[in-house]
Amino acid sequence: MPKRFITLPILLKPKPPTKREKRMQKEKTRDAINSALTHLDNSIRALAKNNDEKAVVNSLWLASSETEYALFLFSFMQLEKSESSPWKQSSQSKQVVEMGPALASAQSLLKEAKNNIEAGAIERAYEEAWTARNILLKVQELFDKKRKSATAQTTRTR
């Protein structure tokens, strides 16, 4: 029986992205932030108009998803010291969050992130998108707690 050799791939350093690839990454990131802003607008509108919780939660989830995708795209841009940045380390978990102002704050941060992408301030845009995502997650947690407490009350009354 002949011997078979297994060839292993040679690990090469990834080549730096070309100008075209960088431009495409910026465009995709900007598009994801635009999409997040659209969904966030829908969420804010649903909250203000008729307080339709299901529409707010659905739009909020989509805005969070697009923001997360934008952060994923930022990770390909080889940003300097992104893991050790102080704004990533700080947590505001003890702060009380109100839905309306929190959504407006996230919206403002995402608009600034979009403007900073267009201005070439990618690090700053990444920081703003990161902060907006944390705010959106806190609002989602509020809705989850609200839903769980409503479910618990319904269960107790039966």
C-alpha positions in Angstrom: 0.0 0.0 0.0 1.5 3.3 -1.0 2.2 5.9 1.6 0.1 9.1 1.4 1.3 12.4 2.5 -0.8 15.1 4.0 0.0 18.5 2.9 -0.6 21.3 5.3 -1.3 24.8 4.1 1.4 27.3 4.7 0.2 30.1 6.9 1.0 33.4 5.3 0.7 36.8 6.7 -2.5 38.4 5.4 -1.8 40.9 2.7 -2.9 44.4 3.5 -6.1 45.5 1.8 -5.9 47.4 -1.4 -7.3 50.9 -1.7 -10.3 49.5 -3.5 -10.9 46.9 -0.7 -10.6 49.6 1.9 -13.1 51.8 0.1 -15.5 48.8 -0.2 -15.2 48.1 3.5 -16.0 51.7 4.4 -19.0 51.6 2.1 -20.3 48.4 3.5 -19.8 49.7 7.0 -21.6 53.0 6.2 -24.4 51.0 4.6 -24.8 48.9 7.7 -24.9 52.0 9.9 -27.5 53.6 7.5 -29.6 50.5 7.8 -29.3 50.5 11.6 -30.4 54.2 11.6 -33.4 53.4 9.5 -34.5 50.6 11.9 -33.8 52.8 14.9 -36.0 55.6 13.4 -38.8 53.0 13.0 -38.3 51.9 16.6 -38.4 55.5 17.9 -41.5 56.3 15.7 -43.3 53.2 17.0 -42.5 54.1 20.6 -43.7 57.7 20.2 -46.8 57.1 18.1 -48.7 54.3 19.7 -46.2 52.6 22.0 -46.5 49.4 20.0 -44.0 47.3 21.9 -43.8 44.5 19.3 -42.9 47.0 16.5 -40.4 48.7 18.8 -38.7 45.5 19.8 -38.5 44.2 16.2 -37.1 47.4 14.9 -34.7 47.6 17.8 -33.5 44.1 17.2 -32.8 44.9 13.5 -31.0 48.1 14.5 -28.9 46.2 16.9 -28.1 43.5 14.3 -27.0 46.0 11.7 -24.9 47.8 14.4 -23.2 44.5 15.3 -22.5 43.9 11.6 -21.0 47.3 11.3 -18.7 46.5 14.3 -17.8 43.3 12.6 -16.8 45.2 9.5 -14.8 47.7 11.5 -12.8 44.7 12.8 -11.4 44.1 9.3 -10.1 47.6 9.0 -7.0 46.8 11.2 -7.7 49.5 13.7 -4.9 50.4 16.1 -5.2 49.3 19.7 -8.9 48.5 19.3 -9.0 45.8 22.0 -7.3 47.8 24.7 -9.2 51.0 24.1 -10.5 52.5 27.4 -13.9 53.1 25.9 -14.3 49.4 25.3 -13.3 48.6 28.9 -15.7 51.0 30.5 -19.1 49.6 31.4 -22.1 51.6 32.3 -24.1 48.6 33.6 -25.2 50.4 36.8 -26.8 53.3 35.0 -30.6 53.4 34.8 -31.6 53.6 31.2 -34.8 55.2 29.9 -36.0 53.9 26.5 -36.7 57.1 24.7 -33.6 59.1 25.6 -31.4 55.9 25.2 -32.7 55.3 21.7 -32.1 59.0 20.8 -28.6 58.8 22.2 -27.8 55.7 20.1 -29.3 57.3 17.1 -27.1 60.4 17.6 -24.0 58.2 18.0 -24.7 56.2 14.9 -25.2 59.5 12.9 -21.8 60.7 14.2 -20.3 57.3 13.3 -21.6 57.6 9.8 -20.2 61.2 9.5 -16.8 60.1 10.8 -16.6 57.2 8.4 -17.2 59.7 5.5 -14.6 62.0 7.0 -12.1 59.2 7.3 -12.0 59.1 11.2 -12.5 55.4 11.4 -11.3 54.9 15.0 -13.8 57.6 16.2 -16.6 56.0 14.1 -15.8 52.6 15.6 -15.9 54.0 19.2 -19.3 55.7 18.5 -20.8 52.5 16.9 -19.5 50.5 19.9 -21.1 52.8 22.4 -24.4 52.9 20.4 -24.4 49.1 20.4 -24.0 49.0 24.2 -26.9 51.4 24.6 -29.1 49.3 22.2 -28.3 46.2 24.2 -29.3 47.9 27.4 -32.6 48.9 25.9 -33.2 45.4 24.7 -32.5 44.1 28.3 -35.1 46.5 29.5 -37.7 45.1 27.1 -36.7 41.5 28.1 -37.1 42.4 31.8 -40.4 44.0 31.2 -41.6 41.0 29.2 -40.4 38.5 31.8 -42.1 40.4 34.6 -45.4 40.6 32.6 -45.1 36.8 32.0 -44.5 36.2 35.7 -47.5 38.3 36.7 -49.7 36.5 34.3 -48.5 33.1 35.7 -49.2 34.2 39.3 -52.7 35.4 38.6 -53.7 32.0 37.1 
